[in-house]
Amino acid sequence: MKLILLLLTFFLSAQAYAQQDTEKRSDTGHQERHGQQGGMHGDGHGDHEDGEHGGGHGHGGGHDHEGGMHGGGHGHGHKLDETRLKQFFEPLPESIIDAKKNAALIKLGKKLYMDPRLSINDKISCNSCHSLSNFGVDNESTSPGHEGKRGGRNSPTTMNAALHIAQFWDGRAGTVEEQALGPILNPVEMGMPSEEAVVKKLKAIGDYKTLFAEAFGDEKDPLVYKNVGVAIGAFERTLLTPSRFDDFLKGDKNALNESEKRGLKKFVNMGCVNCHNGAVIGGNSYRKIGLVVPFETSDPGRYDVTGVESDKHVFKVPSLRNIAKTAPYFHDGSVETLDEAIRLMAKHQLGMDHVGHGMIRDIKAFLGSLTAKNAE
């Protein structure tokens, strides 16, 4: 009898343990699935004439918690994994041009950048659409040219543009030096009829002869059209805008406030970083707009450059530096506010139908930390 009771007790204990183990594994599985839903993989977009798209694409859903996105099994709260951040971001370089060695070239480039005489009617300069006092933009949906006509694309910022993979929304210019020459001859923008007309006009302005000679001292005939772009590009290479986020990446943990840190964590865990990464938080890849949920646009994007079918509606991913100051957004300047841009990118690039106010608030706060320090 004692043996029977002992066996019965053992059997009931084993059964209870098995049930507890099953519940524990079920709960663990739920937590893992919750974490997988929260951390998504993304792809997204975002130049002159032809700023700003951002985003990613992914699968699953996300949960907006005040403590930060629960994503990819990376924990809760505000703590940020430094190793993980280094996989996606790097501070802006101190400089990308030897300013002392190229002082004469940069001086000439700035003068050309600011000079409306590069346009047919002496009224439109590079600075007209890319204002140095306004984060390199004009805050227009599309910019008016010499006759008041507007192009079909938003004018992106020239700040940090020299670090991009290419220039223009469709990437048709490889460098800022090449890009600078395009708008001058564009019939809608600055309207000059030919390279020869530009050179003739500049040669009739006395101080340009001296400035070109100083900048290109080793050339027999320095005032040629190509050198206009070389000089403007050299100046644009000085337009770097370090922010508090750079200080944070360099180790100053107090450089961002708690809301900005939450936003950074959500930005990473949502998958935005799969496109907006590197030193300029974008600008280094191309993505289709409407990658998950179609985005209505008649602009063929990079297809005009490559002729490749898969490049239809593909654009260069924009840099998000100074993004809080460079509205309106997207390639056509159709989105007026940063809140709406975040919501639409989450929908079209990440496949998230609903993004909570807290999510938008915190990501917007993080994006604000990308504003140039000298402008705050």
LODRENDREN-740962 format. One record per residue (C-alpha): residue number from 1; chain; x, y, z. Coordinates in Angstrom, 2 decimals. Layout:
// LODRENDREN-740962
- num,chaine,xx,yy,zz
- NUM,A,X,Y,Z
...
END
This chain:
// LODRENDREN-740962
- num,chaine,xx,yy,zz
- 1,A,0.00,0.00,0.00
- 2,A,2.80,2.42,0.88
- 3,A,4.48,1.56,-2.42
- 4,A,1.25,2.36,-4.33
- 5,A,0.88,5.74,-2.57
- 6,A,4.52,6.56,-3.23
- 7,A,4.14,5.78,-6.94
- 8,A,0.92,7.81,-7.14
- 9,A,2.62,10.81,-5.51
- 10,A,5.53,10.56,-7.92
- 11,A,3.18,10.37,-10.93
- 12,A,1.19,13.46,-9.88
- 13,A,4.38,15.46,-9.21
- 14,A,5.80,14.54,-12.61
- 15,A,2.56,15.57,-14.31
- 16,A,2.52,18.95,-12.55
- 17,A,6.15,19.60,-13.53
- 18,A,5.42,18.73,-17.15
- 19,A,2.50,21.19,-17.22
- 20,A,4.61,23.98,-15.71
- 21,A,7.37,23.30,-18.25
- 22,A,4.89,23.43,-21.13
- 23,A,3.49,26.78,-19.90
- 24,A,6.99,28.17,-19.49
- 25,A,8.02,27.20,-23.01
- 26,A,4.78,28.59,-24.39
- 27,A,5.38,31.91,-22.64
- 28,A,8.98,32.02,-23.88
- 29,A,7.79,31.38,-27.41
- 30,A,5.28,34.23,-27.11
- 31,A,8.01,36.60,-25.93
- 32,A,10.28,35.55,-28.79
- 33,A,7.52,36.09,-31.35
- 34,A,6.75,39.47,-29.78
- 35,A,10.40,40.42,-30.12
- 36,A,10.52,39.24,-33.74
- 37,A,7.45,41.28,-34.57
- 38,A,8.95,44.39,-33.06
- 39,A,12.29,44.28,-34.92
- 40,A,11.81,44.58,-38.65
- 41,A,14.10,44.65,-41.67
- 42,A,13.69,47.64,-43.96
- 43,A,14.59,49.41,-47.15
- 44,A,13.69,52.96,-48.17
- 45,A,14.48,56.23,-50.12
- 46,A,15.10,59.45,-50.72
- 47,A,18.17,64.98,-54.27
- 48,A,18.22,68.56,-57.15
- 49,A,16.31,69.61,-59.47
- 50,A,15.55,67.00,-58.31
- 51,A,14.36,66.27,-50.83
- 52,A,13.74,63.80,-48.82
- 53,A,12.49,60.27,-48.57
- 54,A,13.30,57.96,-45.81
- 55,A,12.28,54.56,-44.84
- 56,A,12.51,50.84,-45.02
- 57,A,10.51,47.76,-45.73
- 58,A,9.70,44.76,-43.69
- 59,A,7.28,42.18,-42.42
- 60,A,5.31,41.82,-39.23
- 61,A,4.04,44.44,-36.84
- 62,A,5.39,46.64,-34.12
- 63,A,4.28,47.70,-30.66
- 64,A,4.80,51.27,-29.52
- 65,A,5.89,51.33,-25.89
- 66,A,7.12,54.33,-23.96
- 67,A,10.24,52.41,-22.99
- 68,A,11.23,51.83,-26.61
- 69,A,10.53,49.33,-29.33
- 70,A,10.73,45.71,-28.23
- 71,A,12.52,44.43,-31.26
- 72,A,14.69,41.56,-32.37
- 73,A,15.11,40.27,-28.83
- 74,A,17.26,43.24,-27.90
- 75,A,15.59,44.06,-24.61
- 76,A,13.49,46.83,-23.21
- 77,A,14.00,50.30,-21.83
- 78,A,16.25,53.07,-23.13
- 79,A,19.57,51.25,-23.16
- 80,A,21.24,51.25,-26.55
- 81,A,23.65,48.60,-27.71
- 82,A,26.82,50.50,-28.68
- 83,A,28.18,47.64,-30.75
- 84,A,24.93,47.43,-32.68
- 85,A,24.89,51.20,-33.31
- 86,A,28.41,51.03,-34.74
- 87,A,27.14,48.53,-37.29
- 88,A,24.88,51.20,-38.74
- 89,A,26.29,54.65,-37.95
- 90,A,29.55,56.57,-37.95
- 91,A,30.28,60.20,-37.09
- 92,A,30.80,62.72,-39.85
- 93,A,34.47,63.09,-40.79
- 94,A,36.18,66.24,-39.57
- 95,A,36.79,67.28,-43.19
- 96,A,36.87,65.80,-46.68
- 97,A,39.01,68.45,-48.36
- 98,A,42.27,70.12,-47.37
- 99,A,40.91,73.62,-46.82
- 100,A,44.34,75.22,-46.48
- 101,A,45.81,73.64,-49.58
- 102,A,42.66,74.41,-51.60
- 103,A,41.90,77.83,-50.13
- 104,A,41.91,79.65,-53.50
- 105,A,39.74,76.98,-55.10
- 106,A,37.21,77.02,-52.25
- 107,A,37.07,80.84,-52.28
- 108,A,36.29,80.79,-56.00
- 109,A,33.72,78.04,-55.52
- 110,A,31.83,79.96,-52.87
- 111,A,31.73,83.08,-55.03
- 112,A,30.35,81.08,-57.97
- 113,A,27.82,79.33,-55.69
- 114,A,26.45,82.70,-54.57
- 115,A,26.61,84.47,-57.95
- 116,A,23.25,84.94,-59.79
- 117,A,25.17,85.94,-62.91
- 118,A,25.57,82.25,-63.66
- 119,A,21.93,82.37,-64.78
- 120,A,20.53,83.78,-68.03
- 121,A,18.70,86.63,-66.26
- 122,A,21.29,87.32,-63.52
- 123,A,18.75,86.42,-60.83
- 124,A,19.21,82.71,-60.00
- 125,A,22.23,81.34,-58.16
- 126,A,22.99,77.95,-56.63
- 127,A,22.19,79.60,-53.32
- 128,A,18.69,80.53,-54.53
- 129,A,17.54,76.92,-54.25
- 130,A,20.21,75.68,-51.84
- 131,A,20.50,78.49,-49.31
- 132,A,23.56,78.39,-47.07
- 133,A,21.59,80.21,-44.38
- 134,A,18.73,77.69,-44.55
- 135,A,20.34,74.24,-44.31
- 136,A,21.01,74.11,-48.05
- 137,A,17.36,74.24,-49.18
- 138,A,14.63,76.75,-50.07
- 139,A,11.74,74.92,-48.31
- 140,A,9.78,74.90,-51.58
- 141,A,8.07,71.79,-52.91
- 142,A,9.83,72.40,-56.22
- 143,A,12.03,75.39,-56.99
- 144,A,11.19,78.19,-59.45
- 145,A,13.69,78.75,-62.27
- 146,A,14.64,81.85,-64.22
- 147,A,11.17,82.17,-65.80
- 148,A,9.30,81.13,-62.69
- 149,A,8.68,77.62,-64.06
- 150,A,9.17,74.73,-61.67
- 151,A,10.81,71.38,-62.17
- 152,A,9.21,68.12,-61.12
- 153,A,11.49,67.29,-58.20
- 154,A,12.28,68.81,-54.84
- 155,A,15.65,70.52,-54.42
- 156,A,17.65,68.56,-51.83
- 157,A,20.14,70.06,-49.45
- 158,A,23.74,70.61,-50.49
- 159,A,24.86,70.12,-46.89
- 160,A,26.92,66.91,-46.59
- 161,A,25.99,66.09,-50.21
- 162,A,29.61,65.45,-51.19
- 163,A,29.48,62.30,-49.06
- 164,A,26.61,60.78,-51.05
- 165,A,27.01,57.85,-53.43
- 166,A,25.85,60.11,-56.27
- 167,A,23.95,63.34,-56.88
- 168,A,20.37,64.16,-57.93
- 169,A,17.40,62.04,-56.94
- 170,A,18.14,59.63,-59.77
- 171,A,21.91,59.51,-59.23
- 172,A,22.75,60.72,-62.73
- 173,A,25.75,62.75,-61.56
- 174,A,28.56,60.95,-59.79
- 175,A,30.03,63.88,-57.85
- 176,A,29.15,67.34,-56.58
- 177,A,31.58,68.71,-59.17
- 178,A,29.56,67.11,-61.96
- 179,A,26.23,68.00,-60.37
- 180,A,27.09,71.69,-60.06
- 181,A,27.27,72.08,-63.85
- 182,A,23.79,70.68,-64.55
- 183,A,21.45,73.40,-63.24
- 184,A,23.41,76.17,-64.99
- 185,A,22.50,74.81,-68.42
- 186,A,19.08,73.45,-67.45
- 187,A,16.46,75.43,-69.45
- 188,A,14.00,75.42,-66.54
- 189,A,16.52,76.31,-63.84
- 190,A,19.32,78.80,-64.59
- 191,A,18.80,78.75,-68.34
- 192,A,22.25,79.47,-69.76
- 193,A,22.27,78.44,-73.44
- 194,A,25.69,76.78,-73.61
- 195,A,29.00,76.15,-71.88
- 196,A,30.60,78.72,-74.19
- 197,A,28.06,81.35,-73.12
- 198,A,28.87,80.73,-69.45
- 199,A,32.63,81.04,-70.03
- 200,A,32.20,84.21,-72.13
- 201,A,30.08,85.78,-69.42
- 202,A,32.55,84.96,-66.66
- 203,A,35.54,86.21,-68.69
- 204,A,33.79,89.56,-69.01
- 205,A,33.77,89.86,-65.19
- 206,A,37.21,91.12,-64.26
- 207,A,37.79,89.49,-60.86
- 208,A,36.96,86.00,-62.16
- 209,A,40.03,85.99,-64.39
- 210,A,42.20,86.55,-61.33
- 211,A,40.32,84.07,-59.13
- 212,A,40.46,81.27,-61.72
- 213,A,44.16,81.93,-62.30
- 214,A,44.83,81.66,-58.56
- 215,A,42.75,78.51,-58.18
- 216,A,44.09,76.74,-61.28
- 217,A,47.58,78.17,-61.43
- 218,A,49.07,75.23,-63.31
- 219,A,46.64,75.51,-66.24
- 220,A,47.28,77.62,-69.32
- 221,A,43.60,78.54,-69.73
- 222,A,41.99,78.05,-66.31
- 223,A,38.63,79.68,-67.06
- 224,A,36.87,76.77,-68.73
- 225,A,33.41,75.39,-68.00
- 226,A,34.62,72.20,-66.33
- 227,A,36.52,74.23,-63.75
- 228,A,33.33,76.04,-62.73
- 229,A,32.09,72.68,-61.46
- 230,A,35.46,71.80,-59.91
- 231,A,35.43,75.03,-57.88
- 232,A,31.80,74.83,-56.76
- 233,A,32.30,71.18,-55.83
- 234,A,35.37,72.03,-53.75
- 235,A,33.33,74.58,-51.83
- 236,A,30.45,72.13,-51.30
- 237,A,32.94,69.65,-49.80
- 238,A,33.32,72.08,-46.92
- 239,A,29.58,71.97,-46.12
- 240,A,29.64,69.38,-43.35
- 241,A,27.20,69.80,-40.45
- 242,A,28.19,67.84,-37.32
- 243,A,25.36,67.40,-34.82
- 244,A,24.75,66.23,-31.26
- 245,A,24.29,62.74,-32.66
- 246,A,27.97,62.78,-33.68
- 247,A,28.89,63.65,-30.10
- 248,A,26.74,60.75,-28.94
- 249,A,28.45,58.34,-31.34
- 250,A,31.83,59.56,-30.08
- 251,A,30.91,58.64,-26.51
- 252,A,29.02,61.58,-24.99
- 253,A,25.99,59.71,-23.62
- 254,A,24.40,62.97,-22.46
- 255,A,24.38,64.43,-25.96
- 256,A,20.88,63.02,-26.55
- 257,A,17.92,63.38,-24.20
- 258,A,15.70,60.44,-23.20
- 259,A,13.11,61.01,-25.94
- 260,A,15.84,61.16,-28.57
- 261,A,17.36,57.94,-27.25
- 262,A,13.98,56.22,-27.39
- 263,A,13.55,57.45,-30.93
- 264,A,16.98,56.18,-31.93
- 265,A,16.16,52.75,-30.54
- 266,A,12.86,52.65,-32.41
- 267,A,14.56,53.91,-35.57
- 268,A,17.01,51.00,-35.36
- 269,A,14.53,48.31,-34.37
- 270,A,11.92,49.27,-36.96
- 271,A,14.47,48.74,-39.73
- 272,A,14.87,52.37,-40.85
- 273,A,18.63,51.90,-40.50
- 274,A,18.75,49.35,-43.31
- 275,A,18.56,52.34,-45.66
- 276,A,19.37,55.33,-43.50
- 277,A,22.81,54.51,-42.21
- 278,A,26.45,55.54,-42.49
- 279,A,27.94,58.95,-41.84
- 280,A,25.12,60.95,-43.45
- 281,A,22.28,58.61,-42.35
- 282,A,21.42,57.77,-45.95
- 283,A,22.66,58.94,-49.34
- 284,A,24.52,55.70,-49.99
- 285,A,21.99,53.48,-51.79
- 286,A,18.93,53.43,-54.04
- 287,A,15.48,52.12,-53.12
- 288,A,12.05,51.92,-54.68
- 289,A,9.43,54.15,-53.14
- 290,A,6.42,52.06,-52.24
- 291,A,8.47,48.95,-51.66
- 292,A,5.80,47.18,-49.58
- 293,A,2.66,49.27,-50.09
- 294,A,2.58,50.98,-53.53
- 295,A,3.21,54.74,-53.54
- 296,A,1.49,56.67,-56.30
- 297,A,3.99,58.60,-58.43
- 298,A,4.42,59.14,-62.16
- 299,A,8.13,59.89,-61.74
- 300,A,10.14,57.00,-63.24
- 301,A,13.11,57.87,-61.02
- 302,A,16.35,56.07,-61.75
- 303,A,14.79,54.32,-64.73
- 304,A,15.44,57.49,-66.75
- 305,A,19.16,56.99,-66.14
- 306,A,19.54,53.22,-66.48
- 307,A,16.62,52.11,-68.64
- 308,A,16.33,49.06,-66.40
- 309,A,12.73,48.08,-65.69
- 310,A,13.41,47.29,-62.02
- 311,A,14.66,50.87,-61.56
- 312,A,11.22,52.38,-62.12
- 313,A,10.25,54.57,-59.15
- 314,A,13.66,53.95,-57.59
- 315,A,15.40,56.95,-56.02
- 316,A,18.52,57.69,-54.05
- 317,A,17.98,57.33,-50.33
- 318,A,18.30,60.83,-48.88
- 319,A,20.48,61.85,-46.00
- 320,A,18.46,62.53,-42.86
- 321,A,20.91,65.07,-41.48
- 322,A,19.13,68.39,-40.86
- 323,A,15.90,66.68,-41.94
- 324,A,13.87,68.53,-39.31
- 325,A,14.75,71.79,-41.12
- 326,A,14.45,70.77,-44.78
- 327,A,10.70,70.33,-45.36
- 328,A,8.82,69.61,-47.55
- 329,A,9.71,65.96,-48.13
- 330,A,9.92,63.21,-50.76
- 331,A,11.17,63.48,-54.34
- 332,A,8.22,65.66,-55.35
- 333,A,8.06,67.76,-52.19
- 334,A,4.49,66.57,-51.65
- 335,A,4.74,65.92,-47.91
- 336,A,4.67,69.04,-45.76
- 337,A,5.52,67.75,-42.28
- 338,A,8.07,65.40,-40.78
- 339,A,5.33,63.63,-38.81
- 340,A,3.55,62.75,-42.05
- 341,A,6.79,61.70,-43.73
- 342,A,7.53,59.27,-40.88
- 343,A,4.00,57.85,-41.03
- 344,A,4.06,57.40,-44.80
- 345,A,7.51,55.81,-44.83
- 346,A,6.42,53.36,-42.14
- 347,A,3.43,52.43,-44.27
- 348,A,4.94,52.29,-47.76
- 349,A,8.44,51.07,-46.94
- 350,A,7.90,49.05,-43.77
- 351,A,4.34,47.85,-44.33
- 352,A,3.11,49.26,-41.01
- 353,A,-0.51,50.34,-41.42
- 354,A,-0.68,52.13,-38.10
- 355,A,2.11,53.95,-36.29
- 356,A,1.30,55.35,-32.86
- 357,A,1.76,58.97,-31.85
- 358,A,4.47,57.95,-29.40
- 359,A,6.44,56.23,-32.12
- 360,A,6.27,59.26,-34.41
- 361,A,7.05,61.63,-31.53
- 362,A,10.20,59.76,-30.47
- 363,A,11.55,59.11,-33.96
- 364,A,10.97,62.78,-34.79
- 365,A,12.86,63.71,-31.62
- 366,A,15.80,61.53,-32.69
- 367,A,15.79,63.05,-36.17
- 368,A,15.96,66.48,-34.51
- 369,A,19.28,65.47,-32.98
- 370,A,20.70,65.33,-36.52
- 371,A,20.36,69.11,-36.90
- 372,A,23.66,70.98,-37.17
- 373,A,24.96,72.05,-33.76
- 374,A,25.83,75.54,-34.93
- 375,A,22.18,76.06,-35.87
- 376,A,20.65,75.02,-32.54
END
